[in-house]
C-alpha cells in the first residue's frame, strides 16, 4: 500500500512538473508574441525612414551632378560623383571588413 501511494505521489509530481513546464513555455511564447507585435510597427517605420533617406541621398547626388555639370559638363560630372561615391563605399566596406576580422591576441604569431 505504501509503495502505491509513493508511486502515485511520484506520478503526480511528474505530471505537475510537466504542467509547470508547459505553462512556462506558454508564458514565454506569449511574451515573445507581445514583443514581436510591438516591434513590427517600429520595423515598418524604420524601413520607411530608410527608404526616404535613400531617396534623399539620391536626390542629393543628382543635385550635385547637376551643379557640377555647369562647371565640367554632364558626363564628367556624373563620372566624378559616381567614382567618388564608389570610392567612399569601398572605404566603408574595408572598414566593415576590418571590424569583422577576429581580434589578434597579444603574443600570438
Protein Blocks (a to p, Z undefined) as FASTA:
>chain_A
ZZmmmmmmmmmmmmmmmmmmmmmmmmmmmmmmmmmmmmmmmmmmmmmmmmmmmmmmmmmm
mmmmmmmmmmnojklmmmmmmmmmmmmmmmmmmmmmmmmpccddehiZZ
